[in-house]
Amino acid sequence: MRLSQLELRNFRNLREVQLTFGPGLTVLFGHNGAGKTNILEALYFTSTLRSFRCSELGPLVLRGARQAAVTVTGRDLQLGLDSKLHVQINRGERSTRRLAQADGKTVRSAVDFYGRLRTIVFTPEDLTILRGSPGDRRKFIDRALFARERIHISDIQAYEKLVRSRNHVLRDDFGGRTPANREQLLDTYEQGLAEVGARIWTRRVDFISAIRNGFQTTYRQISGGKTAAEVRYKSGLGSVGADQREAALRKTLRERRSEDFRRGRTTTGPHRDDLEVLLDDQIAGTFASQGQSRALMLSLKLAELQISQNPAGQAPILLLDDVSSELDPQRSRQLFEALQGLVHQCVVTTTAPHFIPLPATWAAHHFEISDGSVRKVSIGDNPK
């Protein structure tokens, strides 16, 4: 969808807000805590029905309000039609629920709603992906794949359910099973894990292969070519061809049963794999500086953007939160020069417009955010 308008009501600290968007860059500027990131969060929430800041819905509703709403309008370039997405959050005494609508029709399944507005978001918290756990890095890959292939969401859910079921058997959580019954159950769960796990494994490997060249090229552009970056998928089963992965998983699960019984959990499979990001052949999470880490994560996001165009040639909307922080002026300039050729629409937050070094040929729209209110300004009005 090509974004044209966003309307917010009682979302975080934004009581009544309306923004219009055009092609190119939209710059949201203001002091910390003004509500800039809340606007990015609202767009991402409409894209995924999730926040990138919290797992619960309640904090998204303005304090003292019982209901919040986000409405996005734009143009579906694949269908050649205007489209409206509306998400309402209702906060009750016992629970908070959401209601999603697409063009006036309720969409009950999150999977069916996911990705109608396609976004890729970068936040300062993304830097923890490099230094965090393998699980954080697996989530990065899977979230990227969710937007590309909706079946991946179902496969992840099915795989996680199968792992939990196998772990119950390994721990004999319900008791009373005979050894033969346990073996039979394990055979069933391992067959499912091998089938679904092989599909997950293959999609992840293919995704990393698809973004590798773009990641390396973009990092050279941002960093000035002073260091070399690499990204690769690390499976616990090593390098296995796509047509052999299901059999390899099934065989390894069977061979590790004794060890898994001892530990009470499944110790092999895609849920144990990792994404390796390297800087000059060293693990980036250990050796990269803050500026290098930011450049690496931005390069991963932009590489994802490059392979994410839909059949109509429309790339996702890029959402960049506090992107210039800890990037020196030269890297910031190189970043936006790289962005110009990659994105049709980009929304970026900053404390002041002069921190965003725009190429002269790139159209930009500026909004000042102040204590939950929004004011559109011309470039000549921007405070320095």
C-alpha positions as CSV (number, residue, x, y, z in Angstrom):
1,M,0.0,0.0,0.0
2,R,1.2,3.5,-0.8
3,L,0.5,5.5,2.4
4,S,-1.5,8.7,2.1
5,Q,-3.0,9.4,5.5
6,L,-2.9,8.4,9.1
7,E,-5.5,9.2,11.7
8,L,-5.0,8.5,15.4
9,R,-7.4,8.8,18.4
10,N,-6.3,8.2,21.9
11,F,-3.2,6.3,20.8
12,R,-0.5,6.6,23.5
13,N,-0.2,10.3,24.1
14,L,-1.8,11.3,20.8
15,R,-5.4,12.3,21.4
16,E,-6.5,13.5,18.0
17,V,-3.8,13.5,15.2
18,Q,-4.0,13.4,11.4
19,L,-1.0,13.3,9.1
20,T,-0.8,13.2,5.3
21,F,2.0,11.5,3.5
22,G,3.5,11.9,0.0
23,P,6.3,10.1,-1.8
24,G,9.8,10.4,-0.4
25,L,10.7,11.2,3.2
26,T,8.5,12.3,6.1
27,V,10.5,13.8,8.9
28,L,8.9,13.8,12.4
29,F,10.9,16.0,14.8
30,G,10.5,17.2,18.4
31,H,11.9,16.8,21.8
32,N,12.2,13.4,23.5
33,G,8.8,12.2,24.8
34,A,6.8,14.3,22.4
35,G,5.2,11.4,20.7
36,K,7.3,10.9,17.5
37,T,7.9,7.2,18.1
38,N,4.2,6.7,18.8
39,I,3.4,7.6,15.2
40,L,5.9,5.0,13.9
41,E,4.4,2.5,16.4
42,A,0.9,3.2,15.1
43,L,1.9,2.5,11.5
44,Y,3.7,-0.7,12.5
45,F,0.8,-1.8,14.6
46,T,-1.5,-1.4,11.6
47,S,0.9,-3.5,9.6
48,T,1.4,-6.4,12.0
49,L,-1.3,-5.9,14.8
50,R,1.7,-5.9,17.2
51,S,3.7,-3.2,18.8
52,F,7.5,-3.1,18.5
53,R,7.7,-1.8,22.0
54,C,5.5,-4.0,24.2
55,S,3.6,-7.2,24.0
56,E,0.3,-6.0,25.6
57,L,-2.4,-3.8,24.1
58,G,-3.3,-1.8,27.2
59,P,-0.3,0.7,27.1
60,L,-1.3,1.7,23.5
61,V,-4.5,3.4,24.9
62,L,-4.2,7.0,26.2
63,R,-4.3,7.1,30.0
64,G,-7.9,7.6,31.1
65,A,-9.4,6.6,27.8
66,R,-11.3,3.3,27.2
67,Q,-10.7,3.1,23.4
68,A,-8.0,3.9,20.9
69,A,-8.1,3.8,17.1
70,V,-5.7,3.9,14.2
71,T,-6.9,4.5,10.6
72,V,-4.6,4.3,7.6
73,T,-5.7,5.1,4.1
74,G,-3.7,4.6,0.9
75,R,-3.5,3.1,-2.5
76,D,-3.2,-0.7,-3.1
77,L,-0.9,-0.7,-6.2
78,Q,-1.5,-4.4,-6.9
79,L,-5.2,-3.9,-7.2
80,G,-5.2,-0.3,-8.4
81,L,-7.7,0.6,-5.6
82,D,-7.9,2.9,-2.7
83,S,-7.9,1.1,0.7
84,K,-8.6,1.9,4.3
85,L,-7.3,-0.1,7.3
86,H,-8.8,0.5,10.8
87,V,-7.7,-1.0,14.1
88,Q,-9.6,-0.3,17.3
89,I,-8.4,-1.1,20.7
90,N,-11.0,-1.5,23.4
91,R,-9.8,-1.5,27.0
92,G,-12.2,-3.3,29.4
93,E,-11.9,-3.9,33.2
94,R,-10.5,-7.4,32.7
95,S,-9.0,-7.5,29.2
96,T,-8.0,-5.3,26.3
97,R,-9.1,-6.5,22.8
98,R,-8.5,-5.3,19.3
99,L,-10.8,-5.1,16.3
100,A,-9.3,-5.0,12.8
101,Q,-11.1,-3.9,9.6
102,A,-10.1,-3.7,6.0
103,D,-12.2,-1.5,3.8
104,G,-15.1,-1.7,6.3
105,K,-15.0,-5.5,6.7
106,T,-13.9,-7.1,10.0
107,V,-10.8,-9.3,9.6
108,R,-10.7,-11.8,12.5
109,S,-7.5,-13.6,11.7
110,A,-4.3,-11.7,12.4
111,V,-2.6,-13.8,9.7
112,D,-5.1,-12.5,7.1
113,F,-4.6,-8.9,8.2
114,Y,-0.9,-9.0,8.5
115,G,1.0,-7.2,5.8
116,R,-1.8,-5.3,4.0
117,L,0.3,-2.3,5.0
118,R,3.8,-3.4,4.6
119,T,6.5,-1.9,6.8
120,I,10.0,-2.4,7.9
121,V,11.0,-0.7,11.1
122,F,14.4,0.2,12.7
123,T,14.6,1.3,16.3
124,P,17.5,1.8,18.6
125,E,16.4,-1.4,20.5
126,D,17.2,-3.4,17.4
127,L,20.9,-3.1,18.3
128,T,20.2,-5.8,21.0
129,I,19.7,-8.3,18.1
130,L,23.4,-8.4,17.5
131,R,24.3,-8.6,21.2
132,G,21.3,-10.6,22.4
133,S,20.4,-14.3,22.3
134,P,20.1,-16.5,19.2
135,G,16.4,-16.3,19.8
136,D,16.4,-12.6,19.2
137,R,18.2,-13.1,15.9
138,R,15.8,-15.9,14.9
139,K,12.9,-13.6,15.5
140,F,14.4,-11.0,13.2
141,I,14.5,-13.5,10.4
142,D,11.0,-14.9,11.1
143,R,9.4,-11.4,11.3
144,A,10.9,-10.6,7.9
145,L,9.6,-13.8,6.5
146,F,6.1,-13.3,8.0
147,A,5.7,-10.3,5.7
148,R,6.8,-12.2,2.6
149,E,5.1,-15.6,3.2
150,R,2.1,-15.8,5.4
151,I,2.4,-19.6,5.6
152,H,5.6,-19.0,7.6
153,I,3.5,-17.8,10.5
154,S,1.5,-21.0,10.5
155,D,4.6,-23.1,10.3
156,I,6.3,-21.3,13.2
157,Q,3.2,-21.8,15.3
158,A,2.9,-25.5,14.4
159,Y,6.5,-26.1,15.0
160,E,6.5,-24.5,18.5
161,K,3.4,-26.6,19.4
162,L,5.2,-29.7,18.3
163,V,8.3,-28.9,20.3
164,R,6.1,-28.3,23.4
165,S,4.3,-31.6,22.9
166,R,7.6,-33.5,22.4
167,N,9.0,-31.9,25.6
168,H,5.9,-33.0,27.6
169,V,6.6,-36.5,26.5
170,L,10.3,-36.2,27.3
171,R,9.5,-35.0,30.8
172,D,6.6,-37.5,31.1
173,D,4.5,-34.5,32.4
174,F,1.3,-36.4,32.4
175,G,2.7,-39.7,33.8
176,G,1.4,-43.2,33.3
177,R,2.8,-43.8,29.8
178,T,4.4,-47.0,28.9
179,P,7.8,-46.9,27.2
180,A,6.2,-48.2,24.0
181,N,3.6,-45.5,24.2
182,R,6.2,-42.8,24.7
183,E,8.3,-44.0,21.7
184,Q,5.2,-44.0,19.5
185,L,4.3,-40.4,20.5
186,L,7.9,-39.3,19.9
187,D,7.9,-40.9,16.5
188,T,4.7,-38.9,15.6
189,Y,6.0,-35.6,16.9
190,E,9.4,-36.0,15.4
191,Q,7.9,-36.7,12.0
192,G,5.9,-33.4,12.2
193,L,9.0,-31.5,13.5
194,A,11.1,-32.8,10.6
195,E,8.5,-31.8,8.0
196,V,7.7,-28.4,9.4
197,G,11.2,-27.7,10.6
198,A,12.7,-28.4,7.2
199,R,10.4,-25.8,5.6
200,I,11.3,-23.2,8.3
201,W,15.0,-24.0,7.9
202,T,14.9,-23.7,4.1
203,R,13.0,-20.4,4.1
204,R,15.5,-18.9,6.6
205,V,18.5,-20.1,4.6
206,D,17.0,-18.7,1.4
207,F,16.2,-15.4,3.0
208,I,19.8,-14.9,4.2
209,S,21.1,-15.9,0.8
210,A,18.8,-13.3,-0.8
211,I,19.8,-10.4,1.4
212,R,23.6,-11.2,1.6
213,N,24.7,-9.1,-1.4
214,G,22.5,-6.2,-0.6
215,F,23.6,-6.3,3.1
216,Q,27.3,-6.2,2.1
217,T,26.8,-3.4,-0.5
218,T,24.7,-1.2,1.8
219,Y,27.1,-1.6,4.7
220,R,30.0,-0.5,2.4
221,Q,28.0,2.5,1.4
222,I,27.1,3.5,5.0
223,S,30.6,2.8,6.5
224,G,32.6,4.1,3.6
225,G,34.1,0.7,2.9
226,K,36.5,0.7,5.8
227,T,35.4,-2.8,7.1
228,A,33.8,-5.8,5.5
229,A,30.5,-7.3,6.8
230,E,29.1,-10.8,6.3
231,V,25.9,-12.5,7.3
232,R,25.1,-16.3,7.4
233,Y,22.7,-18.8,8.8
234,K,24.1,-21.2,11.3
235,S,22.3,-24.5,11.7
236,G,23.1,-26.9,14.5
237,L,23.0,-29.6,11.9
238,G,25.6,-27.9,9.7
239,S,25.4,-27.4,6.0
240,V,22.7,-29.7,4.6
241,G,21.1,-29.5,1.2
242,A,17.4,-28.4,1.0
243,D,16.3,-31.9,-0.2
244,Q,18.0,-33.6,2.7
245,R,16.9,-31.4,5.6
246,E,13.8,-33.3,6.6
247,A,15.6,-36.6,6.7
248,A,18.5,-35.0,8.6
249,L,16.2,-33.5,11.2
250,R,14.3,-36.7,11.7
251,K,17.5,-38.7,12.0
252,T,19.1,-36.3,14.5
253,L,15.9,-36.1,16.7
254,R,15.8,-39.9,16.9
255,E,19.6,-40.1,17.7
256,R,19.3,-37.4,20.5
257,R,16.4,-39.0,22.3
258,S,18.5,-40.3,25.2
259,E,20.1,-36.9,25.7
260,D,16.8,-35.1,25.3
261,F,15.2,-37.4,27.9
262,R,18.0,-36.5,30.3
263,R,17.5,-32.7,29.7
264,G,13.8,-32.8,29.4
265,R,13.7,-30.7,26.3
266,T,14.3,-30.8,22.5
267,T,17.9,-29.8,21.9
268,T,18.1,-29.8,18.1
269,G,16.2,-28.2,15.3
270,P,15.5,-24.7,13.9
271,H,14.5,-23.4,17.3
272,R,18.2,-23.7,18.3
273,D,19.7,-22.1,15.1
274,D,21.4,-18.7,14.9
275,L,22.1,-15.8,12.6
276,E,25.7,-14.8,12.4
277,V,26.6,-11.2,11.6
278,L,30.4,-10.8,11.1
279,L,32.6,-7.7,10.9
280,D,36.0,-8.4,9.4
281,D,35.4,-12.1,10.1
282,Q,34.6,-11.5,13.8
283,I,31.2,-11.8,15.6
284,A,29.8,-8.3,15.4
285,G,27.9,-8.6,18.7
286,T,31.2,-8.9,20.5
287,F,33.5,-6.6,18.6
288,A,31.4,-3.9,16.8
289,S,31.2,-0.4,18.2
290,Q,27.8,1.4,18.7
291,G,28.2,3.2,15.4
292,Q,29.2,0.0,13.6
293,S,26.3,-1.9,15.2
294,R,23.8,0.7,14.1
295,A,25.2,0.6,10.5
296,L,25.0,-3.2,10.5
297,M,21.4,-3.3,11.6
298,L,20.4,-0.6,9.2
299,S,22.1,-2.6,6.4
300,L,20.2,-5.7,7.3
301,K,16.9,-3.7,7.2
302,L,17.7,-2.1,3.9
303,A,18.8,-5.4,2.4
304,E,15.4,-6.8,3.5
305,L,13.7,-3.8,1.9
306,Q,15.5,-4.5,-1.4
307,I,14.0,-8.0,-1.8
308,S,10.6,-7.1,-0.5
309,Q,9.0,-5.3,-3.5
310,N,5.5,-6.7,-4.3
311,P,4.6,-7.6,-7.9
312,A,3.5,-4.0,-8.5
313,G,7.0,-2.9,-7.8
314,Q,6.1,-1.2,-4.4
315,A,8.6,-1.6,-1.6
316,P,7.5,-1.6,2.1
317,I,7.3,1.7,4.0
318,L,10.6,2.2,5.9
319,L,10.2,3.4,9.5
320,L,13.3,4.8,11.1
321,D,13.3,5.8,14.8
322,D,16.1,8.1,16.0
323,V,18.2,6.8,13.1
324,S,21.0,9.4,13.2
325,S,21.9,8.8,16.8
326,E,25.4,7.5,17.1
327,L,26.1,7.9,13.4
328,D,28.6,10.5,12.6
329,P,27.6,13.2,10.0
330,Q,29.4,11.4,7.2
331,R,27.7,8.0,7.9
332,S,24.3,9.8,8.2
333,R,24.8,11.4,4.8
334,Q,25.9,8.1,3.2
335,L,22.9,6.4,4.8
336,F,20.4,8.8,3.2
337,E,22.2,8.7,-0.1
338,A,21.7,4.9,0.0
339,L,18.1,5.2,1.0
340,Q,17.2,7.5,-1.8
341,G,17.5,4.8,-4.4
342,L,15.8,2.1,-2.3
343,V,12.6,3.5,-0.8
344,H,9.4,5.1,-2.2
345,Q,8.2,6.2,1.3
346,C,10.2,6.6,4.5
347,V,9.1,8.0,7.9
348,V,12.0,9.0,10.2
349,T,12.1,10.6,13.7
350,T,14.7,13.0,15.0
351,T,15.0,15.6,17.7
352,A,15.9,18.3,15.0
353,P,15.6,18.4,11.2
354,H,19.3,19.3,10.7
355,F,20.3,15.8,11.9
356,I,18.8,14.4,8.7
357,P,21.1,15.3,5.9
358,L,18.8,15.0,2.9
359,P,20.0,14.7,-0.7
360,A,18.8,17.9,-2.5
361,T,16.8,15.9,-5.0
362,W,14.7,13.9,-2.4
363,A,11.2,15.3,-1.6
364,A,10.7,15.7,2.1
365,H,7.7,16.6,4.3
366,H,8.3,17.9,7.9
367,F,6.1,17.6,10.9
368,E,6.8,19.0,14.3
369,I,5.6,16.9,17.2
370,S,5.0,18.6,20.5
371,D,3.3,17.1,23.6
372,G,1.1,14.9,21.5
373,S,0.1,17.5,18.8
374,V,1.3,17.6,15.3
375,R,2.1,20.7,13.1
376,K,3.2,20.5,9.5
377,V,6.0,23.0,8.7
378,S,7.9,24.1,5.6
379,I,11.6,23.6,5.5
380,G,12.2,27.3,6.0
381,D,10.4,27.1,9.3
382,N,12.4,24.2,10.8
383,P,14.3,25.1,14.0
384,K,18.0,24.5,13.8
